[in-house]
Amino acid sequence: MGPERIMAVRHGESEANLAHRQAGETPLVYERGDDEVTLTELGRAQAAALGGLLAALPGDEAPELVWCSPYLRALDTWRLAQEAWGAGPLPVSVDGRLRDQEPGAFAQLNLAAIRERHPGELARREAEGAYAYRPPGGESLADVVVRLRGFLHDLDGRASGRRVLIVAHDSVVLALRHVLDGRPDAELAAVLEFAPVLNASVSVWRAGELLSFNDVGHLAS
């Protein structure tokens, strides 16, 4: 049967998001580990706005169970959203399969730094396609889809008929869209048309049917 409703949220703006945006086309080596990056002031405000959205939902749409990435920026997003929501504590499961796509050897580098240090890898990425390309020691988007299939299979058993909130990353939300849409993996590249998944955006499925995707209307204020 599976969950009655799935709401998937990308974390709020992180310190790494801000550093990469400020660097622009300047090569950047970002020293902090991917799992250690927390939220900026804007990211914290976005998480609070998410809590306001949750508080405004009708009772039959509000999440009953929460699954969260183990990365700090996702955990902090949920913590701040829950505080702003003001509801009682919900059962929270931290699942490593909801982690961000692993960049491997490029974990600390922005695109400009990769271009400067590893130009051959960018050529390989272009040749293979962004969804299929696996950086050295890292994951492709197709790899993320594989682990998301396993996660959703387990979710069917643990959250059947329930309303679920998932707090994770852009790659996870894209992989969820591909899997929940039931598209064959040969069409995985098509999901990139819906990128980028925005910080603190909300995507909702009911009984497997997509209701909204990458919605940031709650951040307008």
N, C-alpha and C positions, 0 to 999 in steps of 0.2 A: 504493500500500500504506500509506504513512504510518508514523509512529512506532509501535513496539510498545507503548510506555507513555509517558504524559505525566503528570508531577507538576508542578502549578502552586502556587506559594507567594506569598502576599502578604508584603511586607517586614515587619520587626519594627516595634514602636512607634517613630514618628518624633518629633522635637522639635515639629513642627507638630501631630501628633496630640495630644500632651500639652498644648500651648498652647491648642488649641481645646477640649479637654475641660475644662481649668481655667477657661477663660473662660465656659463654659456659655452663659447667655442674655445675657451682657455683650458688646457689640460689640467685635470684635477686628480690628486691622489687623496682620497678621503680615508683617514686613518681608522676611524671607529668601525668595529665589526658590525656586520649587517644585522645581527640579532640584538645589538646593544643600542641601536639608534632610537631615540625617543622623539617626542613631538616638539614642534616650535610653538610659540605663543599663538599663532594662527591655528595650528593643528589642535591645540587644546580648546580654542574657541569653536572649531569645527566639531570636535567631539561633544562639547556641551550642546551645540545645536542639534546634533544627532539625538542626544537625550531629550531635547524638547520635542523632536519629532516622535519619538517613542511614547512620550507622555501624552501626546495628542491623538494617538491611535485609538480606535474603538477597542473595547475589551476583546472582541473576537478576532482582532488582527495583531494584537501585541504579542511579542515573543514570549514563549514559555520556557525555552531552553536556549543556551548559548554555547556555541563552539568558537574557539578563538585560536589564532596562530600563536605559537610560543614566542614570537618576536616582540620586543618591548613596545614598539610603536603601536602594535595592534592591541596588546594588553592594556596599555595606557589609554587608548581610544575607548575601549570598553569600560574601563574603570571610571573615566570622566563622564562618559555618556550615562552610565548607571547612576552616578551621583546626581547629574542634572535631571534624570528621569524621576528620581525620587521614589521609585517602586521598591518593594522588598527585594532582597537578594535572590537572584535566579541561579539555578544549577548551571555551572560553567565547566566545560570540558576543554582542556588545552590539547590540541592534536597537532603533532609535527607535520602531518600531511598538508596542513594549511599554511605552512611556511611559504615565503616568497620563492620565486624561481631562483635557483642558485646560480650565481654568475661565475663560480669557480675562480680561475686565475685572474679574472677581471673584477673581483669583488670591490676593490678600492678605487677603480678607475672610471672616470666618465668617458663618454664616447670620444672626445677629443684626445684624451690620453691614450685610449686604445688605438686610435688612428695613428698617433705618433709612435707608439711603442710596438704595435703589432699590426701593421698594415695588411699583412697577409691574411689575418683572421677576419678582417672586415670584408676582404674579397671573398673569402670562403662563406661568410654569412650571407653575402649578396647572392652567391651562386646557389646555396642550399635553400635559401628562404628563411625569413626571420622565425617562423614557427618551428622549422626543423633543425635549425642551427644549434649545436651544443658546444658552448665554449669549453676550453680545456678544463677538466675537473668540474664542470658545471652541468646545467640541465637545459634542455630545450623546452619549449612550450608543450611539445608532445609528451615529454616526461612528466610535466605537471599534470597533464590530463590523465595519465596512467594512475598517479597517486590519488587524484580526485575521484576517479572511478571507484577505487577501493574505499575511500572515505564515504562516498555517497551510498555504496552498498551497505556499509556498516550503519550509516545513519538511518537507512530504511528500517533496520531492526530496532534501533535504539530510540527513534523519534517518530514512529509510525503514528499518523494522525495528529501530530503535534505541530506547534508553530516554532520555527527555529530561526535564530539569528546567528549568522556567521560573520566574524570580524577578521579580516585577513588582508590580502594584497591584490594589486591590479592583475597580476598573472593568474591568481586563484579565481578571481571573479570572471575573467575571460574563459578560463578552463571550465568553470561551472556553466557558463552560458553554452559552450560547445556541448558538454555532456548532457545537460538538461534539455537542450533542444533536440537531442537524439540524432545528431548529424554523424555521418560516418567520418572516421579519422582522415580519409582522403580529402575531406572538405575543411580540415582544421584551419587552413590558411585564411578562410573566409572570416573567421572570428576576429581577425586583426582589424577588420573594417570598423569595429566598435571600440577600438582603442583610441586615445588613452582612457582608462578608467580613472575618474577624477578622485582626488582625496575626499574622504568622508561621503562619497556618493553611495546611493542606495539602489539596489536592484532586487526585485521581488518576483517570486514565482508562487503560484497557487496550484496545487495538485499537478505540478510539472509545467503549467502554462505560464509563460512570461507575461507579467503585468506591467512592469516598468524596468528600465535599465539605465544605470549611470545617472540617476536623478540627483540633482543638487539643489532643488527648489527650497529645501529647508535651510540652506546656507545664505539665501538672498539677503537676509537682514544683517 
